[in-house]
């Protein structure tokens, strides 16, 4: 018997007391789902504190109320567009398209933050266009993070319910949520505080890692 099969049987027996009896194939499916959910939750809860921190660096803390208002107003048409797109595309395809979009965009933001680093006086000294561009980048970043929490988490559960029978979901979804909470602990600690531990001036490295992790969701969905 392979070692991984032995470990799998032990995990099934441990989880039986809290979640119910699982078949081997069913348990593997929920472990995979849990890994995907842990990634999503970990990325989101790392992005949330970075959302305000990076916005303050690029814009100013006094603009946060304006950013909140803009994000609320912008999310409504964005969600409407997403709903229309979901009607024309299967959830499985959307679960590939959305992580690709968010992953590549997060990587773009990490590069843009390297270019836009510096104090307000330093940026203004470059040019007025650079100053305005930095403010637009900050507002776009704020809206982007808000949309991640609204769309990607909802898409995961829509995909999960589409691919799971109700009886199986009753056992498996609590396990998925339990695994997901681990991502919410590990990622913010391991990635969010990385720049400070490395003595870096901005959060571009953390953002780049989050972009790579977001892209990693796609092979996990396809596996």
N, C-alpha and C positions, 0 to 999 in steps of 0.2 A: 504493500500500500504506500502510495506517495505521501511525503510529509505534508504537502499542502492539503491533501484529503483528510489527514488526521487532524490538522488544525481546524479545518472546516467543520468536521464532526464535533469537535470540542466547542467551537463557537455556537453551533446550532443547539447543543445541549445547554450551554450557558444562557442563551437568549430565550430558550423554551420557557423558563420560569417567569420571565417578564413580558414576553411578547407572544408566546404560543408556539406550536409545533410547525416547523418549516420543512418542506422538501428541499433537497440539496440544490436543485436548479432554481427554485424559488428564492432560496436564501442568497445565492450568488447574485441574483437579479437585484435584491434589495440592498445588498452590500455595495453593488455598483451604483445604484441610485443614491445611496447614502454618501458615497464618495463624491458624486456630482453635486449633491446638495451641500455637502461640507465645503466644496470649492466655492460654490455660489455665495453661501453665507459668509465664508471667510473673506472672499473678495469684497463683498458689500460692506461688511463691518470694518474692513480696513479702509475702504474708500470714504466712508462717512466722516470720520475725523479728518481725513486728508482733504475732504471737500471744503471744509471751513478754513483749514490751515493754509491750503494753497490759494484759496480765494482771497484771504487776507494778504498773502504775499503779493499776489498779482494786482489786486484792486485796493481794498481797504476794509477794515472791520465795520466801519460806519455804513458800508453799502450792503451788508448782509440782509437787512430787512427788504431792500429793493430786490436783491437776488431771490429771496424767498417768494416774493410777489410775482416776479417774472417767471420763475420755475412753475408755479401753480398755474398761471395763465397759459404757459407754453405746453404743459403736460396734457391739457385737455385735447387740443388738436392732434398731439402726438399719439395719444392713446386711441383716438378715433382712427387715425391712419393705420396704426398697428392692428386694430380690430378688423379693418377692411382687408389688410394684407393677410391676416390669419384665416379669413374666409376663403381666400383664393389659394392658400398654401397649407399643406399639412403641418401639423405641430412638430412632427419629426424633422421636416426640412427647416422649419423656423428655428428649431433647437440647434441647427447647424449655422444658419444665416446670422442669427442674433449674436452668438458668442464670437463668430468671426468679425462681425461689425464692431462689437464692443472691445474685443481684444486688440484689433488693429488701431482703433481710435484711441485707446488708452496708451498704446505705444507712441502714437503721434503726439499725444499730450505730453508724454515724458520728454520727447525731443524738443517740443515747443517750450517746455519749462526751462530747459537748459539754455535756450536762446534768450528767453525772457528774464533770466535771473538778474538780480541787481536791485538797488534801491530805486524809489520813485525818481529821485533827482538824477541818478545815473541813466535811467531809461529816457527821461525827458531830454537829457543832454544828447542822446543819440539822434532822436527826431520826434516830431509830434506824431507821426504815423506809428512809430514804435510804441509810444505811450498809449495811443488809442487802441492799437492792436493788443497790447497787454491787458487792457481793461476788458476788451471783447473776449479774449481768451479766458479770463477769469469767470465771466458770466456764463460762457459756453461750458466751461468745466463744471460749474455748479449745477446747471441744468442737466448735463450729461450724467452725473452721479445720481441725481434724483430719478432720472428715467431708468437707470439700471435697476434700482430697487423696485420700481413699479412694474417693469416689463419682464425682466429675466426671472425673478422669483415666481411671478404669476405663471409664466410659460412653463417653468419646471413642473408645477403642480398640475397644470392642464395636461402636459405630456404624461406625467405619472398616472393620472386617473384614466387617461385614454388607453394606456397599455397594461392596466392592472384590473383584475376582477375584484368586485366589492369585498368578497370574503377574504381574499388574499390581502387586499389593501388594509383591512381591519387589523391584520397581524403585522404587516410589513411597514406601513407608513409611520407608526410610532418609532420603529427601529431606524427608519430613514431620518426622522427628526432628531433622534438621539445622536446619530453619527454626525448630522449636520452641525450640532452645537459645538462639536470638537473643532470644526473649521472656524467657528466664530471666536474661539479662544486662541487657537494656534496662530492664525494668520495676522490678526491685529498686533499680537505680541512680537511675532517673528519678523514681520515685514514692515509694519507701521513704524516701529521704533528703530529700524535699521539705520537710517541716515544719521541719527543722533549717536548711535553706537560706533559708526564709522567716521564720525566727525565731518559729515558732509553738510553743505550749506542749504540744499533744497531736497525735495522729496522725489526727484526724477528717477532715482534708482528703485525706490519702492514702487513707484507707478509703473516702471518698465516690468518689474517682476509680476505685478498684478495683471498687466497686459498679457504676459506669457501664460500665466495661470488660466486666464479667461479663454485663451486659444486652446488650452489643454482640455477644456470641457468637450470639444468636438470629438476627439478620438474616444473619450469615455462614453459619449452618447452612442457612438457607432459600434462600440465593442459588445 
